[in-house]
Amino acid sequence: MYSTGYYDEADLPDSLFERVTMMEGIMTSAATGGGSDEVRYAELRREFMANEQIKLLLPPFVRTYRTLSAFWPYIKAQAGTYAERREIINKAFTPLMDYLEGVGIAPGDKVMSDALESFDADGVHAVWEKALVRRQTDPEGAITSARTLLETVSKRILDECEITYTDKEDLPKLYAMAAKALNLAPDQHSEEPIKVILGSAMSVVNGLGTLRNKLSDAHGRGGKVPVRPSPRHASLAVNMAGAMATFLVETYVEKHT
């Protein structure tokens, strides 16, 4: 049943999308009574696990099981029919497939959907971590993701508080509206230390909006020498956005539980 022989690496598809599709097919075959190609599975898994962006989106069972023989008891216990197993595997690969189909098109979409799936500190941290991974290979995209995360959290709070906003509000305005809804606006407090901290938080958000407009991939950059961010610029933006988004979510949860 298991193929363990040597194969030529040239047999692998050229594109990453096709290689992920191949892995899904290999796992589906192993789970539904077909042949099980241990060698190709191991080679593909090594490649995907070495890519930090792809690794985060791999199905958990791919990250867990180094071989198909180890995967078999897991999938057998999960579902008794071939149709159910196909559905489990297909669903688990869908986030990665969607990501690969959308690379370079809308980097903020995945962040937004992730942030809305789990509206708590853990959910924010998961998106934050993905943006941090991205900063090394795509600092401009990481900055866009950072801004999108904070904007998404602000909008979610406004939605939950039934406060109306439009597409015309930028990030600083959305944050200010969310902060006011949570009693986090500087002018809502009389204690000077608290006012200073909350005012500084507003300055951070304003800076993120400016940094995003100047350096991220969300706008065309004019001039003879476009300014491009380094990974350290992206780290700064992502960490600020992550901290602010966590602060907002934790405050909201505390006030509404």
C-alpha contacts under 8 A as a table, 3 or more apart, distances in Angstrom:
res1	aa1	res2	aa2	distance
1	M	34	G	7.72
1	M	35	G	5.42
1	M	36	S	6.12
2	Y	35	G	6.26
2	Y	36	S	4.72
2	Y	37	D	5.87
2	Y	38	E	6.39
3	S	35	G	7.44
3	S	36	S	6.08
3	S	37	D	4.78
3	S	38	E	5.82
3	S	39	V	6.88
4	T	37	D	6.85
4	T	38	E	5.77
4	T	39	V	5.51
5	G	39	V	6.93
6	Y	39	V	7.29
7	Y	11	D	7.39
7	Y	39	V	7.73
7	Y	40	R	7.92
8	D	11	D	5.62
9	E	12	L	5.71
10	A	13	P	7.61
12	L	19	R	6.77
13	P	16	L	7.70
13	P	18	E	5.84
13	P	19	R	5.70
14	D	18	E	7.19
14	D	19	R	7.46
15	S	18	E	5.30
15	S	19	R	6.39
16	L	19	R	5.05
16	L	20	V	6.21
16	L	100	L	7.87
17	F	20	V	5.22
17	F	21	T	6.20
17	F	97	M	7.00
17	F	100	L	6.17
17	F	101	E	7.56
18	E	21	T	4.88
18	E	22	M	6.10
19	R	22	M	4.89
19	R	23	M	6.32
19	R	44	L	7.29
20	V	23	M	5.08
20	V	24	E	6.31
20	V	44	L	7.92
20	V	97	M	7.63
21	T	24	E	5.13
21	T	25	G	6.24
22	M	25	G	5.03
22	M	26	I	6.13
23	M	26	I	4.98
23	M	27	M	6.19
23	M	41	Y	6.34
23	M	44	L	6.89
24	E	27	M	5.24
24	E	28	T	6.07
24	E	89	I	7.09
24	E	90	N	7.29
24	E	93	F	7.10
25	G	28	T	5.03
25	G	29	S	6.05
26	I	29	S	5.20
26	I	30	A	6.27
26	I	36	S	6.51
26	I	37	D	6.52
26	I	41	Y	6.98
27	M	30	A	5.06
27	M	31	A	6.14
27	M	36	S	7.51
27	M	68	L	7.28
27	M	89	I	7.59
28	T	31	A	5.06
28	T	32	T	6.13
28	T	85	R	7.45
28	T	86	R	5.94
28	T	89	I	6.75
29	S	32	T	5.27
29	S	33	G	6.34
29	S	34	G	4.56
29	S	35	G	6.00
29	S	36	S	6.45
30	A	33	G	6.00
30	A	34	G	5.53
30	A	35	G	5.89
30	A	36	S	4.76
30	A	37	D	7.92
30	A	68	L	7.03
30	A	72	W	7.29
31	A	34	G	7.40
31	A	72	W	6.49
31	A	75	I	6.67
31	A	76	K	7.37
31	A	82	Y	7.20
31	A	85	R	6.61
31	A	86	R	7.73
32	T	82	Y	5.16
32	T	85	R	7.29
32	T	86	R	7.69
36	S	68	L	7.01
37	D	40	R	5.75
37	D	41	Y	6.18
37	D	68	L	7.89
38	E	41	Y	5.10
38	E	42	A	6.03
38	E	67	T	6.42
38	E	68	L	6.09
39	V	42	A	5.24
39	V	43	E	6.24
40	R	43	E	5.05
40	R	44	L	6.02
41	Y	44	L	5.26
41	Y	45	R	5.95
41	Y	67	T	7.27
41	Y	68	L	7.41
42	A	45	R	5.10
42	A	46	R	6.15
42	A	66	R	6.79
42	A	67	T	6.57
43	E	46	R	5.27
43	E	47	E	6.43
44	L	47	E	5.15
44	L	48	F	6.20
45	R	48	F	5.15
45	R	49	M	5.93
45	R	62	V	7.28
45	R	66	R	7.58
46	R	49	M	5.25
46	R	50	A	6.22
47	E	50	A	5.34
47	E	51	N	6.74
48	F	51	N	5.30
48	F	52	E	7.98
48	F	54	I	5.96
48	F	55	K	5.87
48	F	58	L	7.90
49	M	52	E	6.85
49	M	54	I	7.19
49	M	55	K	5.01
49	M	63	R	7.37
50	A	55	K	7.20
51	N	54	I	5.37
51	N	55	K	5.85
52	E	55	K	5.04
52	E	56	L	6.44
52	E	133	V	6.58
53	Q	56	L	5.62
53	Q	57	L	7.10
53	Q	130	K	7.19
53	Q	133	V	6.50
53	Q	134	R	6.70
54	I	57	L	5.37
54	I	58	L	6.26
54	I	96	L	7.21
55	K	58	L	5.21
55	K	63	R	7.59
56	L	130	K	7.27
57	L	95	P	6.49
57	L	96	L	5.23
58	L	62	V	6.45
58	L	63	R	6.78
58	L	92	A	7.84
58	L	93	F	6.84
58	L	96	L	6.33
59	P	62	V	5.42
59	P	63	R	6.79
59	P	92	A	5.15
59	P	93	F	5.92
60	P	63	R	5.20
60	P	64	T	6.18
60	P	92	A	7.96
61	F	64	T	4.90
61	F	65	Y	5.85
61	F	71	F	7.24
62	V	65	Y	5.51
62	V	66	R	7.18
63	R	66	R	7.37
65	Y	68	L	7.19
65	Y	70	A	5.84
65	Y	71	F	5.57
66	R	70	A	7.05
66	R	71	F	7.87
67	T	70	A	5.30
67	T	71	F	6.38
68	L	71	F	4.77
68	L	72	W	6.08
69	S	72	W	5.32
69	S	73	P	7.65
70	A	73	P	6.51
70	A	74	Y	7.49
71	F	74	Y	5.36
71	F	75	I	6.42
72	W	75	I	5.42
72	W	76	K	5.98
73	P	76	K	5.07
73	P	77	A	6.13
74	Y	77	A	5.33
74	Y	78	Q	6.33
75	I	78	Q	4.94
75	I	79	A	6.44
75	I	85	R	6.80
76	K	79	A	5.72
76	K	80	G	6.29
77	A	80	G	7.16
78	Q	85	R	7.59
79	A	82	Y	7.81
79	A	84	E	5.84
79	A	85	R	5.81
80	G	84	E	7.19
80	G	85	R	7.58
81	T	84	E	5.37
81	T	85	R	6.42
82	Y	85	R	5.10
82	Y	86	R	6.16
83	A	86	R	5.17
83	A	87	E	6.28
84	E	87	E	5.10
84	E	88	I	6.26
85	R	88	I	5.09
85	R	89	I	6.24
86	R	89	I	5.30
86	R	90	N	5.99
87	E	90	N	5.12
87	E	91	K	5.96
88	I	91	K	5.31
88	I	92	A	6.18
89	I	92	A	5.14
89	I	93	F	6.34
90	N	93	F	5.30
90	N	94	T	6.21
91	K	94	T	5.19
91	K	95	P	7.92
92	A	95	P	7.06
93	F	96	L	5.59
93	F	97	M	6.22
94	T	97	M	5.00
94	T	98	D	5.95
95	P	98	D	5.13
95	P	99	Y	6.12
96	L	99	Y	5.03
96	L	100	L	6.21
97	M	100	L	5.18
97	M	101	E	6.16
98	D	101	E	5.17
98	D	102	G	6.19
99	Y	102	G	5.16
99	Y	103	V	6.08
99	Y	110	K	7.39
100	L	103	V	5.34
102	G	105	I	5.37
102	G	106	A	6.49
102	G	107	P	7.76
103	V	106	A	7.13
103	V	107	P	7.01
104	G	107	P	6.58
106	A	109	D	5.65
106	A	110	K	7.96
107	P	110	K	6.52
107	P	111	V	7.41
107	P	141	G	6.44
107	P	144	T	7.35
107	P	145	S	6.66
108	G	111	V	5.22
108	G	112	M	6.14
108	G	144	T	6.60
108	G	145	S	5.27
108	G	148	T	5.85
108	G	149	L	7.98
109	D	112	M	5.14
109	D	113	S	6.30
110	K	113	S	5.23
110	K	114	D	6.12
111	V	114	D	5.14
111	V	115	A	6.11
111	V	127	V	6.15
111	V	145	S	6.34
111	V	148	T	7.00
111	V	149	L	6.29
112	M	115	A	5.19
112	M	116	L	6.35
112	M	148	T	6.69
112	M	149	L	6.34
112	M	152	T	6.07
113	S	116	L	5.26
113	S	117	E	6.28
114	D	117	E	5.22
114	D	118	S	7.08
114	D	123	G	7.22
114	D	127	V	6.49
115	A	118	S	6.05
115	A	119	F	6.32
115	A	123	G	5.99
115	A	124	V	6.03
115	A	127	V	6.63
115	A	149	L	6.82
115	A	152	T	7.07
115	A	153	V	7.17
116	L	119	F	5.76
116	L	152	T	7.77
116	L	153	V	7.98
116	L	156	R	7.72
117	E	123	G	7.33
118	S	122	D	7.42
118	S	123	G	4.72
118	S	124	V	7.71
119	F	123	G	5.86
119	F	124	V	7.25
119	F	249	V	7.14
120	D	123	G	5.28
120	D	124	V	6.42
120	D	246	T	7.84
120	D	249	V	5.89
120	D	250	E	6.91
120	D	253	V	7.34
121	A	124	V	5.13
121	A	125	H	6.11
121	A	246	T	5.54
121	A	249	V	6.34
121	A	250	E	6.36
122	D	125	H	5.03
122	D	126	A	6.22
123	G	126	A	5.22
123	G	127	V	6.64
124	V	127	V	5.34
124	V	128	W	6.00
124	V	149	L	7.86
124	V	242	G	7.02
124	V	245	A	6.91
124	V	246	T	6.28
125	H	128	W	4.77
125	H	129	E	5.99
125	H	242	G	7.13
125	H	246	T	7.63
126	A	129	E	5.26
126	A	130	K	6.51
127	V	130	K	5.14
127	V	131	A	6.31
127	V	149	L	7.54
128	W	131	A	5.20
128	W	132	L	6.27
128	W	146	A	7.52
128	W	149	L	8.00
128	W	238	V	6.90
128	W	239	N	7.60
128	W	242	G	5.59
129	E	132	L	5.06
129	E	133	V	6.34
130	K	133	V	5.17
130	K	134	R	6.36
131	A	134	R	5.01
131	A	135	R	6.43
131	A	142	A	5.21
131	A	145	S	6.24
131	A	146	A	6.78
131	A	238	V	6.60
132	L	135	R	5.31
132	L	136	Q	7.82
132	L	142	A	7.02
132	L	234	A	7.93
132	L	235	S	6.50
132	L	238	V	6.48
132	L	239	N	7.92
133	V	136	Q	6.52
134	R	137	T	5.72
134	R	138	D	5.51
134	R	139	P	6.62
134	R	141	G	7.31
134	R	142	A	5.56
135	R	138	D	5.28
135	R	139	P	4.20
135	R	140	E	7.59
135	R	141	G	7.49
135	R	142	A	5.14
135	R	143	I	7.82
135	R	231	P	5.24
135	R	232	R	7.99
135	R	234	A	5.56
135	R	235	S	6.48
136	Q	139	P	6.08
136	Q	231	P	5.27
137	T	231	P	7.99
138	D	141	G	5.33
138	D	142	A	6.20
138	D	231	P	7.97
139	P	142	A	4.91
139	P	143	I	6.28
139	P	216	S	7.78
139	P	229	P	6.24
139	P	230	S	6.23
139	P	231	P	5.36
139	P	233	H	7.63
139	P	234	A	5.18
140	E	143	I	5.26
140	E	144	T	6.47
140	E	215	L	6.58
140	E	216	S	4.34
140	E	217	D	5.14
140	E	228	R	7.44
140	E	229	P	6.37
140	E	234	A	7.09
141	G	144	T	5.03
141	G	145	S	6.13
141	G	216	S	6.42
141	G	217	D	5.89
142	A	145	S	4.95
142	A	146	A	6.13
142	A	216	S	7.95
142	A	234	A	6.06
142	A	238	V	6.90
143	I	146	A	5.02
143	I	147	R	6.35
143	I	211	L	7.98
143	I	212	R	6.13
143	I	215	L	7.85
143	I	216	S	5.59
143	I	217	D	7.95
143	I	234	A	5.49
143	I	237	A	5.96
143	I	238	V	6.34
144	T	147	R	5.27
144	T	148	T	6.10
144	T	212	R	6.28
144	T	216	S	5.69
144	T	217	D	6.60
144	T	218	A	6.52
145	S	148	T	4.98
145	S	149	L	6.04
145	S	238	V	7.77
146	A	149	L	5.24
146	A	150	L	6.56
146	A	237	A	6.43
146	A	238	V	4.87
146	A	241	A	5.47
146	A	242	G	7.09
147	R	150	L	5.38
147	R	151	E	6.11
147	R	171	L	7.66
147	R	208	L	6.76
147	R	209	G	7.07
147	R	212	R	6.88
147	R	238	V	7.96
147	R	241	A	6.58
148	T	151	E	5.01
148	T	152	T	5.88
149	L	152	T	5.18
149	L	153	V	6.28
149	L	241	A	7.19
149	L	242	G	7.64
149	L	245	A	7.18
150	L	153	V	5.21
150	L	154	S	6.18
150	L	171	L	7.83
150	L	175	Y	7.97
150	L	241	A	5.84
150	L	242	G	7.35
150	L	244	M	7.15
150	L	245	A	5.25
151	E	154	S	5.11
151	E	155	K	6.17
151	E	171	L	5.75
151	E	174	L	6.97
151	E	175	Y	7.24
152	T	155	K	5.14
152	T	156	R	6.08
153	V	156	R	5.05
153	V	157	I	6.27
153	V	245	A	6.29
153	V	248	L	7.52
153	V	249	V	7.23
154	S	157	I	5.28
154	S	158	L	6.36
154	S	174	L	6.02
154	S	175	Y	5.54
154	S	178	A	5.54
154	S	245	A	7.89
154	S	248	L	7.69
155	K	158	L	5.03
155	K	159	D	6.08
155	K	174	L	6.83
155	K	178	A	7.50
156	R	159	D	5.00
156	R	160	E	6.13
157	I	160	E	5.08
157	I	161	C	6.07
157	I	178	A	6.14
157	I	252	Y	7.34
158	L	161	C	5.03
158	L	162	E	5.94
158	L	163	I	4.98
158	L	164	T	7.06
158	L	165	Y	7.80
158	L	177	M	7.47
158	L	178	A	5.81
158	L	181	A	7.54
159	D	162	E	4.93
159	D	163	I	6.03
159	D	164	T	7.41
160	E	163	I	7.76
161	C	181	A	7.28
165	Y	169	E	7.03
165	Y	174	L	7.84
166	T	169	E	5.99
167	D	170	D	7.86
169	E	173	K	5.68
169	E	174	L	6.07
170	D	173	K	5.42
170	D	174	L	6.17
171	L	174	L	5.12
171	L	175	Y	6.03
171	L	205	V	7.42
171	L	206	N	7.72
171	L	209	G	6.20
172	P	175	Y	5.15
172	P	176	A	6.06
172	P	202	M	7.45
172	P	205	V	5.88
172	P	206	N	5.46
172	P	209	G	6.80
173	K	176	A	5.04
173	K	177	M	6.23
174	L	177	M	5.17
174	L	178	A	6.22
175	Y	178	A	5.06
175	Y	179	A	5.91
175	Y	202	M	7.90
175	Y	205	V	7.48
176	A	179	A	5.04
176	A	180	K	6.13
176	A	185	A	6.97
176	A	202	M	7.40
177	M	180	K	5.21
177	M	181	A	6.31
178	A	181	A	5.05
178	A	182	L	6.39
179	A	182	L	5.14
179	A	183	N	6.11
179	A	184	L	4.65
179	A	185	A	5.39
179	A	248	L	7.58
180	K	183	N	4.93
180	K	184	L	5.53
180	K	185	A	4.95
180	K	188	Q	7.78
181	A	184	L	7.51
182	L	185	A	7.96
182	L	251	T	7.12
182	L	252	Y	6.66
182	L	255	K	7.90
183	N	188	Q	6.36
184	L	188	Q	6.96
184	L	198	L	6.60
185	A	188	Q	5.44
185	A	189	H	7.48
185	A	195	K	7.98
185	A	198	L	6.48
185	A	199	G	7.65
186	P	189	H	5.79
186	P	194	I	7.41
186	P	195	K	4.61
186	P	196	V	7.35
186	P	198	L	5.34
186	P	199	G	5.62
187	D	190	S	7.39
187	D	195	K	7.12
189	H	192	E	7.88
189	H	194	I	6.94
189	H	195	K	6.12
190	S	194	I	7.83
190	S	195	K	7.02
191	E	194	I	5.53
191	E	195	K	6.25
192	E	195	K	5.02
192	E	196	V	6.13
193	P	196	V	5.14
193	P	197	I	6.30
194	I	197	I	5.17
194	I	198	L	6.14
195	K	198	L	5.23
195	K	199	G	5.86
196	V	199	G	5.02
196	V	200	S	6.04
197	I	200	S	5.08
197	I	201	A	6.29
198	L	201	A	4.97
198	L	202	M	6.40
199	G	202	M	5.10
199	G	203	S	6.36
200	S	203	S	4.93
200	S	204	V	6.25
201	A	204	V	5.06
201	A	205	V	6.44
201	A	244	M	7.48
202	M	205	V	5.15
202	M	206	N	6.24
203	S	206	N	5.01
203	S	207	G	6.09
204	V	207	G	5.01
204	V	208	L	6.22
204	V	240	M	7.26
205	V	208	L	4.99
205	V	209	G	6.31
205	V	241	A	7.69
206	N	209	G	5.17
206	N	210	T	6.34
207	G	210	T	5.06
207	G	211	L	5.96
208	L	211	L	5.01
208	L	212	R	5.93
208	L	237	A	6.44
208	L	240	M	7.93
208	L	241	A	7.48
209	G	212	R	5.18
209	G	213	N	6.30
210	T	213	N	5.16
210	T	214	K	6.14
211	L	214	K	5.16
211	L	215	L	5.72
211	L	216	S	7.19
211	L	237	A	7.79
212	R	215	L	5.51
212	R	216	S	4.84
212	R	217	D	7.98
212	R	218	A	7.42
213	N	216	S	6.19
213	N	218	A	7.06
213	N	219	H	6.55
214	K	219	H	7.97
214	K	221	R	7.60
214	K	227	V	7.66
215	L	227	V	6.34
215	L	228	R	5.91
215	L	229	P	5.92
216	S	219	H	6.98
216	S	228	R	7.90
216	S	229	P	7.55
217	D	220	G	7.28
221	R	226	P	5.87
221	R	227	V	7.67
222	G	225	V	7.93
222	G	226	P	6.41
223	G	226	P	6.01
229	P	232	R	7.88
229	P	233	H	5.70
229	P	234	A	6.73
230	S	233	H	5.27
230	S	234	A	6.47
231	P	234	A	4.97
231	P	235	S	6.05
232	R	235	S	4.89
232	R	236	L	6.26
233	H	236	L	5.20
233	H	237	A	6.37
234	A	237	A	5.09
234	A	238	V	5.98
235	S	238	V	5.19
235	S	239	N	5.92
236	L	239	N	5.36
236	L	240	M	6.09
237	A	240	M	5.28
237	A	241	A	6.09
238	V	241	A	5.16
238	V	242	G	5.92
239	N	242	G	5.02
239	N	243	A	6.04
240	M	243	A	5.23
240	M	244	M	6.17
241	A	244	M	5.17
241	A	245	A	5.96
242	G	245	A	5.16
242	G	246	T	6.06
243	A	246	T	5.20
243	A	247	F	6.16
244	M	247	F	5.01
244	M	248	L	6.27
245	A	248	L	5.18
245	A	249	V	6.20
246	T	249	V	5.16
246	T	250	E	5.95
247	F	250	E	5.36
247	F	251	T	6.12
248	L	251	T	5.21
248	L	252	Y	6.15
249	V	252	Y	5.06
249	V	253	V	6.09
250	E	253	V	5.15
250	E	254	E	6.07
251	T	254	E	5.17
251	T	255	K	6.24
252	Y	255	K	5.25
252	Y	256	H	6.13
253	V	256	H	5.21
253	V	257	T	5.90
254	E	257	T	5.79
